[in-house]
Amino acid sequence: MKRSEINRYIEEADAFFVSNGFLLPPFAHWSPEDWRRHGSDAAELRSVRLGWDVTDFHSGNFHSVGLTLFTLRNGSPASPRPAKIYAEKIMFVREGQVTPSHYHISKTEDIINRGGKGTGRLALQLYNSDEGGGFASTPISVFCDGIERRLDPGATTTLGPGESITLTPRLYHTFYAVEGDCLVGEVSSLNDDATDNYFKDPLPRYPAIVEDEPATRLLCNEYPIP
């Protein structure tokens, strides 16, 4: 991805969040110079990778396969007794933009269509994983706002504004917005993007970046170490 694209996608996502009444914390607007100025006071932000995350999953076509998200809070998976045992993200899922199929071994998460002024619905295709890490042919049971939904393997379920789904470990999920862009929240147990993402088709989690212009905001995996 080009840095100019990442800069633009962050600006568009921030505007989308604001238009839906979702305001980000101050560090969301720090410049690279701000990050260099902050030292040990921002150690938690760096260690658990809070902040902006823009990726095309190495697809080369962000609008077809990609995601823009912001991690608001997270604990440390490396700590035996973390102060936080939960995580939260907010996502800008564009209409028709796919996040590739993946599962987690440790993380349980609620995915929430936050609604607001957004008109989009969130579609999720689900599979159980088999012992070899492939798609299982077994039926699926998930809970949406406390109500069980039973689905055939590979079935797609849709969340309207305000609705949520609980995704348990080893449940493959891919998602995309339909009928408009979608403001999507995630509330979960600890998030570890370095070791707990298992994609059906292995791919790098973070993008390769062509530096065609200076960064206006740093991604969560780019913070300078003081």
C-alpha positions in Angstrom: 0.0 0.0 0.0 1.1 3.6 -0.6 1.6 5.8 2.4 -0.6 8.4 0.7 -3.5 5.9 0.6 -3.0 5.0 4.3 -3.1 8.7 5.2 -6.3 9.2 3.2 -8.0 6.1 4.6 -7.3 7.2 8.2 -8.7 10.6 7.4 -11.8 9.1 5.9 -12.3 6.6 8.8 -11.9 9.4 11.4 -14.6 11.5 9.6 -16.8 8.4 9.4 -16.5 7.8 13.1 -17.3 11.4 14.0 -20.3 11.4 11.6 -21.6 8.4 13.6 -21.0 10.1 17.0 -18.0 7.9 17.9 -15.1 10.0 19.1 -11.5 8.7 19.4 -9.1 9.4 22.2 -6.5 12.2 21.9 -3.6 9.9 20.8 -5.6 9.0 17.7 -4.5 12.4 16.4 -0.8 12.3 17.4 1.6 13.0 14.6 4.9 11.1 14.2 6.6 13.9 16.0 4.2 13.5 18.9 5.1 9.9 19.2 8.8 10.7 19.2 8.1 13.2 22.0 6.2 10.8 24.2 8.4 8.4 26.1 7.6 6.0 29.0 4.3 7.7 29.5 3.1 6.1 26.3 4.6 2.6 27.0 1.2 0.9 27.3 0.1 2.3 23.9 3.2 0.9 22.3 3.3 -2.5 24.0 -0.3 -3.5 23.3 -0.5 -1.8 19.9 -3.3 0.7 20.6 -4.2 2.9 17.7 -4.6 2.9 13.9 -4.5 -0.3 11.8 -5.0 0.0 8.0 -4.4 -3.1 5.9 -5.2 -4.6 2.5 -4.0 -8.0 3.7 -1.5 -7.9 0.8 -4.4 -8.1 -1.6 -3.3 -5.0 -3.6 -7.0 -3.9 -3.7 -7.9 -2.3 -0.4 -11.5 -1.5 -1.4 -12.2 -5.2 -2.2 -10.1 -6.8 0.6 -9.1 -4.6 3.4 -10.0 -3.0 6.8 -9.5 0.2 8.8 -9.7 -0.1 12.5 -8.6 1.6 15.7 -7.7 -0.4 18.9 -9.0 1.6 21.9 -7.9 -0.6 24.8 -6.1 -3.9 25.3 -4.2 -5.9 27.9 -0.9 -7.6 27.5 -1.0 -11.2 26.5 2.6 -11.6 27.9 1.7 -10.6 31.4 0.7 -13.4 33.8 -1.6 -11.0 35.7 -2.6 -8.3 33.2 -4.3 -5.2 34.5 -6.7 -5.5 31.6 -8.2 -8.8 30.5 -10.3 -7.3 27.7 -9.9 -5.3 24.4 -12.0 -3.0 22.3 -11.8 -1.9 18.7 -13.8 0.3 16.4 -13.9 -0.5 12.6 -14.8 1.2 9.4 -16.0 -1.6 7.1 -16.8 -0.3 3.6 -19.6 -1.7 1.6 -18.4 -4.9 -0.2 -14.9 -4.7 1.5 -14.0 -8.2 2.8 -11.9 -9.2 5.8 -10.5 -12.6 4.9 -11.6 -15.8 6.7 -9.8 -16.4 9.9 -10.2 -17.7 13.5 -8.6 -17.2 16.9 -7.4 -19.8 19.3 -7.5 -17.7 22.5 -9.8 -14.7 21.8 -13.6 -14.7 22.2 -15.1 -11.5 20.7 -18.4 -9.8 20.3 -18.7 -8.1 16.9 -21.3 -5.3 17.0 -23.0 -3.3 14.3 -22.8 0.1 16.1 -25.4 1.7 13.8 -25.4 5.4 14.4 -26.0 7.3 11.1 -24.6 4.4 9.2 -27.1 2.4 7.1 -24.9 -0.6 6.5 -25.6 -4.2 7.6 -22.7 -6.5 8.5 -22.6 -9.9 6.8 -20.6 -12.8 8.3 -19.8 -16.1 6.7 -19.0 -18.8 9.3 -17.4 -22.2 9.5 -16.2 -24.3 12.4 -12.5 -25.3 12.0 -11.5 -28.9 11.7 -8.5 -30.5 13.5 -6.2 -29.6 10.5 -7.2 -26.0 10.5 -9.5 -26.3 7.5 -13.3 -25.7 7.1 -15.3 -28.3 9.0 -18.6 -29.6 7.6 -20.3 -29.5 11.0 -23.3 -27.2 11.8 -22.7 -24.0 13.6 -24.3 -22.6 16.8 -23.7 -18.9 17.6 -25.4 -16.4 19.9 -26.6 -13.0 18.6 -27.5 -10.7 21.5 -28.1 -13.8 23.7 -30.3 -15.6 21.1 -29.0 -18.8 19.5 -28.7 -19.0 15.7 -28.1 -22.4 14.2 -26.5 -22.3 10.8 -25.2 -24.7 8.1 -21.5 -24.7 7.6 -20.5 -21.7 5.3 -23.8 -20.0 5.9 -24.0 -16.2 6.0 -25.7 -14.3 8.9 -26.4 -10.6 8.9 -26.3 -8.0 11.7 -28.6 -5.0 11.5 -27.8 -1.8 13.3 -27.5 -2.5 17.1 -27.1 -6.2 16.7 -24.1 -8.3 17.7 -22.7 -11.8 17.5 -20.4 -13.7 19.8 -17.5 -15.4 18.0 -15.8 -18.2 20.0 -12.3 -19.7 19.5 -11.7 -21.7 16.4 -14.8 -20.4 14.6 -13.8 -19.2 11.1 -15.3 -15.8 10.2 -15.2 -13.5 7.2 -17.2 -10.3 7.1 -18.1 -7.4 4.9 -20.7 -4.6 4.8 -23.8 -4.6 2.6 -26.4 -1.9 1.9 -23.9 0.8 2.9 -20.8 1.3 4.9 -20.8 -0.1 8.5 -19.6 1.2 11.9 -18.5 -2.0 13.6 -17.3 -2.4 17.2 -15.4 -5.3 18.7 -15.4 -6.1 22.5 -13.2 -9.1 23.3 -10.8 -10.9 25.6 -7.1 -10.0 25.2 -6.2 -9.2 21.6 -2.9 -10.5 20.2 -2.6 -9.8 16.5 1.0 -11.2 16.5 0.2 -14.8 17.4 -3.6 -15.3 17.5 -4.8 -14.7 14.0 -5.1 -17.9 11.9 -6.1 -17.1 8.3 -7.6 -19.8 6.0 -5.2 -18.7 3.4 -2.0 -17.6 5.2 -1.1 -14.0 4.6 0.7 -11.2 6.4 -1.3 -9.3 8.9 0.2 -5.8 8.3 0.8 -4.2 4.9 4.0 -3.5 3.0 4.2 0.3 2.6 5.5 2.3 -0.3 6.6 5.7 1.2 5.4 8.1 -1.4 4.7 10.9 1.1 5.3 11.5 4.8 3.0 9.8 7.3 0.4 12.0 9.0 -0.5 9.2 11.5 1.5 6.2 12.5 0.1 2.7 12.4 0.0 0.7 15.6 3.0 -1.5 14.5 5.2 1.6 13.6 5.7 3.4 16.9 9.3 4.6 17.6 10.9 3.1 20.7 12.1 6.0 23.0 
